[in-house]
Amino acid sequence: MKLPHNDRRVGLVLLGLLLLIASGCSTTGVKTVRVGSAAGINSILVLPFDDLAKIYGEAGLIKCPLCDYYFEAGPVPPNAVDWLSERLVGILGQHSTAVLITHGRSFDQSKPASSTGMLTERKLVAQAGRSIKADAVLTGYIYRYEERVGTPYAASQPASVAFSIHLIRSADGADVWFGYVDETQQTLSENLFNVAVFWQRKGRWVSADEMAEAGLTELLDKFPKQ
């Protein structure tokens, strides 16, 4: 049975659109922003992620301490910070030629850093880099890390994660690069533009760790070359 001419044209257009989406578009809520030059950055202090939901609460919106983006807050399990911090170092080591220096967070944000009052988060991060003579600091913030409820093929609640990472030059606190992941898994019927990710995940409901690692890998694929 042959389809009417107009129906065939519509079908071909839809097929082409699906192929285009599947081949080239990122639909996972992952965004990278290249701000400045990474020239001269030969060493990077990698700070562990900071759980901002623990500080500001698990409801409402949280503003990134280093940029103008806001993220929906949510619960962050205790093991998420260490797990994501370890994956950050492991994946970054495959993409950067700089010497990576791992360290605990080198400052206490709850206390004044000088007699004139609080230093800004950006100045504190840059100061941490200068204190160990690192050319730049990579720091990250977690806003939400909600686990899937259910199984890979029958979930009553999808995984949902939000975090950002920032590369700050130690000398002056300037932005070099930053990116973020902000995603709640959707079904293909909820969002047709998820077709590429749907096939990558083989139609499964992924865990929060799987979602976070995939987003982190996509972000660091665009990490600036030294």
Secondary structure in CASP SS format (residue, H / E / C, confidence):
PFRMAT SS
TARGET T0000
AUTHOR 0000-0000-0000
METHOD secondary structure of the structure
MODEL  1
M C 1.00
K C 1.00
L C 1.00
P C 1.00
H H 1.00
N H 1.00
D H 1.00
R H 1.00
R H 1.00
V H 1.00
G H 1.00
L H 1.00
V H 1.00
L H 1.00
L H 1.00
G H 1.00
L H 1.00
L H 1.00
L H 1.00
L H 1.00
I H 1.00
A H 1.00
S H 1.00
G H 1.00
C C 1.00
S C 1.00
T C 1.00
T C 1.00
G C 1.00
V E 1.00
K E 1.00
T E 1.00
V E 1.00
R E 1.00
V C 1.00
G C 1.00
S C 1.00
A C 1.00
A C 1.00
G C 1.00
I C 1.00
N C 1.00
S E 1.00
I E 1.00
L E 1.00
V E 1.00
L C 1.00
P C 1.00
F C 1.00
D E 1.00
D E 1.00
L H 1.00
A H 1.00
K H 1.00
I H 1.00
Y H 1.00
G C 1.00
E C 1.00
A C 1.00
G C 1.00
L E 1.00
I E 1.00
K E 1.00
C C 1.00
P C 1.00
L C 1.00
C C 1.00
D C 1.00
Y C 1.00
Y E 1.00
F E 1.00
E E 1.00
A C 1.00
G C 1.00
P C 1.00
V C 1.00
P C 1.00
P H 1.00
N H 1.00
A H 1.00
V H 1.00
D H 1.00
W H 1.00
L H 1.00
S H 1.00
E H 1.00
R H 1.00
L H 1.00
V H 1.00
G H 1.00
I H 1.00
L H 1.00
G C 1.00
Q C 1.00
H C 1.00
S C 1.00
T C 1.00
A C 1.00
V E 1.00
L E 1.00
I E 1.00
T E 1.00
H C 1.00
G C 1.00
R C 1.00
S C 1.00
F C 1.00
D C 1.00
Q C 1.00
S C 1.00
K C 1.00
P C 1.00
A C 1.00
S E 1.00
S C 1.00
T C 1.00
G E 1.00
M C 1.00
L C 1.00
T C 1.00
E H 1.00
R H 1.00
K H 1.00
L H 1.00
V H 1.00
A H 1.00
Q H 1.00
A H 1.00
G H 1.00
R H 1.00
S H 1.00
I C 1.00
K C 1.00
A C 1.00
D C 1.00
A E 1.00
V E 1.00
L E 1.00
T E 1.00
G E 1.00
Y E 1.00
I E 1.00
Y E 1.00
R E 1.00
Y E 1.00
E E 1.00
E C 1.00
R C 1.00
V E 1.00
G E 1.00
T E 1.00
P C 1.00
Y C 1.00
A E 1.00
A E 1.00
S E 1.00
Q E 1.00
P C 1.00
A C 1.00
S E 1.00
V E 1.00
A E 1.00
F E 1.00
S E 1.00
I E 1.00
H E 1.00
L E 1.00
I E 1.00
R E 1.00
S C 1.00
A C 1.00
D C 1.00
G C 1.00
A C 1.00
D E 1.00
V E 1.00
W E 1.00
F E 1.00
G E 1.00
Y E 1.00
V E 1.00
D E 1.00
E E 1.00
T E 1.00
Q C 1.00
Q C 1.00
T C 1.00
L C 1.00
S C 1.00
E C 1.00
N C 1.00
L H 1.00
F H 1.00
N H 1.00
V H 1.00
A H 1.00
V H 1.00
F H 1.00
W H 1.00
Q H 1.00
R C 1.00
K C 1.00
G C 1.00
R C 1.00
W C 1.00
V C 1.00
S C 1.00
A H 1.00
D H 1.00
E H 1.00
M H 1.00
A H 1.00
E H 1.00
A H 1.00
G H 1.00
L H 1.00
T H 1.00
E H 1.00
L H 1.00
L H 1.00
D C 1.00
K C 1.00
F C 1.00
P C 1.00
K C 1.00
Q C 1.00
END
